């Protein structure tokens, strides 16, 4: 009986970030795999933060959005940039794009066109080319 208990405990450790992400997502969007769930942005941020600290890239991205927009937490561009960066380091494309946009526009962070372009390239070559062209056209 000890082995199944240890196996279950070990599996929970392996998926803990996923469980905490799912709870954060459910609170954020009011939906848990098709079931209604109470929306609560503060609870969402709490669970997303727990999953983000465990390295869950999508949780890091959603937590960064929360800080960027002040959803359930005090708006904080420094923390938003931190969590976008953590997620982007794992090549999570939406984080790469969002952080690249912040760096391109200088919104909440120092403007850094070179880093923005590297992040776009990391997110995907086709997207980087198209977005770079759009940025160039917008400057004209």
C-alpha positions as CSV (number, residue, x, y, z in Angstrom):
1,X,0.0,0.0,0.0
2,X,2.9,2.3,0.6
3,X,4.1,2.2,-3.1
4,X,0.8,3.4,-4.6
5,X,0.7,6.3,-2.1
6,X,4.3,7.2,-2.9
7,X,3.5,6.9,-6.6
8,X,0.5,9.2,-6.3
9,X,2.5,11.7,-4.3
10,X,5.3,11.7,-6.9
11,X,2.8,12.2,-9.7
12,X,1.2,15.2,-7.9
13,X,4.6,16.8,-7.6
14,X,5.2,16.3,-11.3
15,X,1.9,17.9,-12.2
16,X,1.6,20.5,-9.4
17,X,2.4,23.4,-11.7
18,X,-0.3,22.2,-14.1
19,X,-2.9,21.8,-11.3
20,X,-2.2,25.3,-10.0
21,X,-2.3,26.7,-13.5
22,X,-5.7,25.1,-14.2
23,X,-7.1,26.7,-11.0
24,X,-5.7,30.1,-11.9
25,X,-7.1,29.8,-15.4
26,X,-10.5,28.7,-14.0
27,X,-10.7,31.7,-11.7
28,X,-9.6,34.1,-14.4
29,X,-12.0,33.0,-17.1
30,X,-14.9,31.5,-15.1
31,X,-14.6,28.2,-16.8
32,X,-13.1,24.9,-15.8
33,X,-13.1,22.5,-18.8
34,X,-16.6,23.5,-19.8
35,X,-18.0,23.9,-16.2
36,X,-18.9,27.2,-14.8
37,X,-16.5,28.5,-12.2
38,X,-16.6,31.6,-10.0
39,X,-14.6,34.4,-11.6
40,X,-12.2,35.9,-9.1
41,X,-9.1,37.7,-10.5
42,X,-7.4,37.9,-7.1
43,X,-7.7,34.1,-6.7
44,X,-6.6,33.7,-10.3
45,X,-3.4,35.7,-9.7
46,X,-2.7,33.7,-6.5
47,X,-2.9,30.4,-8.3
48,X,-1.1,31.6,-11.4
49,X,1.7,33.0,-9.3
50,X,2.1,29.6,-7.6
51,X,2.3,27.9,-11.0
52,X,4.6,30.6,-12.4
53,X,7.1,30.1,-9.6
54,X,7.2,26.4,-10.5
55,X,8.1,27.3,-14.0
56,X,4.8,26.9,-15.9
57,X,5.3,29.1,-19.0
58,X,1.6,29.8,-19.7
59,X,1.0,30.7,-16.0
60,X,4.0,33.1,-16.2
61,X,2.5,34.7,-19.3
62,X,-1.0,35.1,-17.7
63,X,0.5,36.4,-14.5
64,X,2.5,38.9,-16.5
65,X,-0.8,40.0,-18.2
66,X,-2.4,40.4,-14.8
67,X,0.4,42.7,-13.7
68,X,0.5,44.5,-17.0
69,X,-3.3,45.3,-16.7
70,X,-3.9,45.3,-13.0
71,X,-6.1,42.3,-13.0
72,X,-6.4,41.0,-9.4
73,X,-3.1,42.6,-8.5
74,X,-1.7,46.1,-8.4
75,X,-0.6,47.2,-11.9
76,X,3.2,46.8,-11.9
77,X,5.2,47.0,-15.2
78,X,8.4,45.7,-13.5
79,X,6.7,42.5,-12.4
80,X,4.9,42.2,-15.8
81,X,8.3,42.5,-17.6
82,X,9.8,39.9,-15.2
83,X,7.1,37.3,-15.8
84,X,6.9,38.0,-19.5
85,X,10.7,37.4,-19.6
86,X,10.5,34.2,-17.6
87,X,7.8,32.9,-20.0
88,X,9.7,34.1,-23.1
89,X,12.9,32.3,-21.9
90,X,10.9,29.1,-22.4
91,X,10.0,30.2,-25.9
92,X,6.3,30.7,-25.1
93,X,5.4,32.7,-28.3
94,X,2.6,34.9,-26.8
95,X,5.0,36.1,-24.1
96,X,7.7,36.7,-26.7
97,X,5.3,38.8,-28.7
98,X,3.9,40.8,-25.8
99,X,7.3,41.5,-24.3
100,X,8.6,42.5,-27.8
101,X,5.7,44.9,-28.1
102,X,6.5,46.5,-24.7
103,X,10.1,46.8,-25.6
104,X,9.3,48.2,-29.1
105,X,7.0,50.8,-27.7
106,X,8.8,51.5,-24.5
107,X,5.6,50.8,-22.5
108,X,6.5,50.2,-18.9
109,X,10.1,49.3,-19.9
110,X,13.0,51.0,-21.5
111,X,12.7,50.9,-25.3
112,X,15.0,48.2,-26.7
113,X,14.4,47.6,-30.4
114,X,17.2,45.0,-30.7
115,X,15.8,42.8,-27.9
116,X,12.3,43.2,-29.3
117,X,13.5,41.9,-32.7
118,X,15.3,38.9,-31.0
119,X,12.1,38.0,-29.1
120,X,10.1,38.1,-32.3
121,X,12.7,35.9,-34.0
122,X,12.4,33.5,-31.1
123,X,8.7,33.4,-31.4
124,X,8.8,32.5,-35.1
125,X,10.5,33.7,-38.2
126,X,7.3,34.3,-40.2
127,X,5.8,36.3,-37.4
128,X,9.0,38.3,-36.8
129,X,9.2,39.3,-40.5
130,X,5.6,40.3,-40.7
131,X,5.6,42.2,-37.3
132,X,8.9,43.9,-38.1
133,X,7.5,45.1,-41.4
134,X,4.4,46.4,-39.6
135,X,6.6,48.3,-37.1
136,X,8.7,49.8,-39.9
137,X,5.5,50.9,-41.8
138,X,4.1,52.4,-38.6
139,X,7.3,54.6,-38.1
140,X,6.9,56.2,-41.6
